[in-house]
Amino acid sequence: MTEASDSDQYGHVRLTVTEPDGQLITEVLPAKALPGGLVELVGSPGLVTGAAAGDVLTLASGGFHVVRRGPNDSVQVYADPPLDDHAMAWLAKAFESVGGYVEAPPQRQFAVATVPTAAGRDTVEAIMSEAGENIPGMEWQFGTS
């Protein structure tokens, strides 16, 4: 954990994965420290795959391991051109309808939706199929397996 005070046990963690082509991807996410060296993600990764908000992890040099899945899946959305206000509003409304939420960095080249697992993958696939018809240059993937 970095940037955490002892009183709140919240801070940030750096998650790193190695892609099949050997490329390292690193992302800094908000997290909560738990006993035993565990951390709980507070946000879902938009670039790193394999975890979502609510997952409990152990961290190791060069990677992480999910100890316990939380109640969410993540959906990673990439766009070229970047997501505009219309696209962000469309995604936010669609995912709010199933209890999720959408976040993106200021440049909006990607976004991440955190959606309750209970919503179901078929529902997410239907949302993203419709999104593809409304958002030019968009690609997506489940960030959790």
Backbone torsions as a table, in degrees:
resi	resn	phi	psi	omega
1	MET	NA	142.1	173.7
2	THR	-126.1	160.9	175.0
3	GLU	55.5	33.2	179.5
4	ALA	-114.5	143.8	173.3
5	SER	-99.2	156.5	-179.6
6	ASP	-64.6	-25.0	-175.2
7	SER	-77.1	-30.7	-176.2
8	ASP	-110.0	-20.2	178.7
9	GLN	60.4	17.1	173.7
10	TYR	-104.9	148.3	178.5
11	GLY	-172.7	-143.3	-179.1
12	HIS	-134.3	150.1	174.5
13	VAL	-123.9	152.7	176.8
14	ARG	-105.3	115.9	177.2
15	LEU	-101.0	135.2	179.6
16	THR	-131.3	137.0	173.4
17	VAL	-133.0	154.5	175.0
18	THR	-105.5	121.3	178.9
19	GLU	-71.9	161.0	178.9
20	PRO	-55.4	-28.9	179.3
21	ASP	-83.5	3.8	178.3
22	GLY	92.3	-6.1	-179.8
23	GLN	-71.8	134.5	175.6
24	LEU	-89.3	134.3	174.5
25	ILE	-119.9	128.2	-179.0
26	THR	-125.0	141.2	179.1
27	GLU	-144.6	139.7	177.9
28	VAL	-101.1	127.6	-176.2
29	LEU	-130.8	151.9	174.4
30	PRO	-69.9	142.2	-177.4
31	ALA	-152.2	163.8	177.7
32	LYS	-118.6	131.2	176.8
33	ALA	-73.7	137.0	177.2
34	LEU	-120.7	162.4	177.5
35	PRO	-58.7	153.2	175.2
36	GLY	78.3	18.5	178.9
37	GLY	78.7	10.6	178.6
38	LEU	-86.6	156.7	173.9
39	VAL	-132.8	146.9	175.7
40	GLU	-111.5	125.1	178.8
41	LEU	-69.7	135.1	176.8
42	VAL	-96.9	-25.0	177.4
43	GLY	-126.0	159.5	178.1
44	SER	-93.0	142.0	177.8
45	PRO	-70.9	143.0	176.5
46	GLY	-97.6	-14.2	-178.0
47	LEU	-123.2	-45.0	180.0
48	VAL	-75.7	136.1	178.4
49	THR	-100.8	158.9	173.6
50	GLY	108.1	1.7	-178.3
51	ALA	-153.6	162.6	177.1
52	ALA	-147.6	165.5	177.3
53	ALA	-53.1	134.9	180.0
54	GLY	97.3	-14.1	177.4
55	ASP	-72.5	145.4	175.6
56	VAL	-103.8	128.8	-172.6
57	LEU	-126.8	158.5	161.4
58	THR	-110.8	144.7	-180.0
59	LEU	-108.0	141.5	176.7
60	ALA	-138.5	162.1	178.7
61	SER	-60.3	125.7	178.2
62	GLY	78.6	12.1	178.8
63	GLY	177.8	-170.7	178.9
64	PHE	-152.7	162.8	178.0
65	HIS	-133.6	129.9	177.1
66	VAL	-79.8	116.9	179.1
67	VAL	-85.1	-38.5	-179.1
68	ARG	-148.6	126.1	176.4
69	ARG	-70.7	139.0	175.1
70	GLY	-87.1	-165.2	-175.2
71	PRO	-85.5	6.5	-171.8
72	ASN	-123.2	157.4	165.4
73	ASP	-112.6	162.6	173.3
74	SER	-120.1	147.1	177.4
75	VAL	-124.6	120.5	-177.8
76	GLN	-100.2	127.1	-175.5
77	VAL	-118.4	129.1	179.4
78	TYR	-121.3	144.9	-177.4
79	ALA	-145.8	140.4	172.8
80	ASP	-141.8	103.1	14.2
81	PRO	-73.5	164.6	180.0
82	PRO	-55.2	156.7	179.4
83	LEU	-63.6	127.9	177.9
84	ASP	-92.1	-178.5	-178.7
85	ASP	-59.4	-40.0	179.3
86	HIS	-61.2	-46.7	-178.9
87	ALA	-63.2	-44.1	179.9
88	MET	-63.5	-42.7	179.3
89	ALA	-64.5	-40.8	179.8
90	TRP	-61.9	-49.1	179.5
91	LEU	-62.2	-44.3	-179.4
92	ALA	-59.0	-46.4	-179.1
93	LYS	-64.5	-43.2	-178.5
94	ALA	-62.7	-45.2	-177.9
95	PHE	-77.7	-30.0	174.2
96	GLU	-62.3	-31.3	-178.8
97	SER	-65.4	-18.0	177.9
98	VAL	-117.1	17.4	176.0
99	GLY	87.1	14.1	-179.3
100	GLY	-105.2	-177.0	176.8
101	TYR	-149.2	160.4	-175.8
102	VAL	-124.6	138.5	176.9
103	GLU	-130.9	154.0	177.7
104	ALA	-155.3	149.9	173.7
105	PRO	-71.9	166.3	-176.4
106	PRO	-55.8	-36.5	-178.1
107	GLN	-75.9	-15.0	173.4
108	ARG	56.9	32.5	173.8
109	GLN	-74.7	-17.9	174.6
110	PHE	-149.5	165.0	174.5
111	ALA	-143.9	161.2	175.7
112	VAL	-131.2	133.2	174.9
113	ALA	-104.9	129.7	171.9
114	THR	-102.2	120.0	-173.1
115	VAL	-132.4	137.0	178.5
116	PRO	-57.5	133.7	178.1
117	THR	-55.3	-33.6	-178.8
118	ALA	-62.2	-19.5	178.1
119	ALA	-64.4	-29.5	176.6
120	GLY	92.0	143.6	-178.5
121	ARG	-67.7	-33.4	178.0
122	ASP	-61.8	-40.5	178.5
123	THR	-63.5	-46.0	179.1
124	VAL	-62.1	-43.5	179.4
125	GLU	-62.0	-37.8	177.5
126	ALA	-65.7	-43.5	177.6
127	ILE	-59.7	-47.0	-175.7
128	MET	-72.2	-29.1	174.7
129	SER	-64.1	-45.4	177.7
130	GLU	-66.6	-37.7	178.0
131	ALA	-59.7	-40.4	179.8
132	GLY	-61.1	-27.1	177.8
133	GLU	-79.9	-20.8	-175.0
134	ASN	-107.6	-15.8	-174.2
135	ILE	-122.9	110.2	-178.0
136	PRO	-67.8	144.3	174.2
137	GLY	69.6	21.3	-175.6
138	MET	-95.4	138.9	169.2
139	GLU	-129.6	159.1	-179.7
140	TRP	-152.7	164.7	174.5
141	GLN	-156.7	156.7	169.5
142	PHE	-71.7	133.0	177.5
143	GLY	-85.8	-14.1	176.9
144	THR	-115.0	148.8	-178.3
145	SER	-91.5	NA	NA
